[in-house]
Amino acid sequence: MRTMTATTISRGFAAALDAVEHGDVITITRGGHPVAELRPVTTATGRSLARALDAADAALDEAFESDVHAATDLLTPDEGDPWRDA
């Protein structure tokens, strides 16, 4: 992780974006205090949440586990073009 001032970021934003594109995380400071982080985008889906929860070592509390199952049951497989019959 790198730390850069807001002034430095503003003067070299393209270079900062290049670094982030290659996986760096940059903490941006103003007046010596962290105010933001610039990091690569991560995509998350319901399926990735379900996989992460399945891989978790800790047991879930029953109410939370029930909520998670109810939410993942709402996920539908890709059924093609939703406008096909419109």
Disulfide bonds with the S-S distance in Angstrom:
none
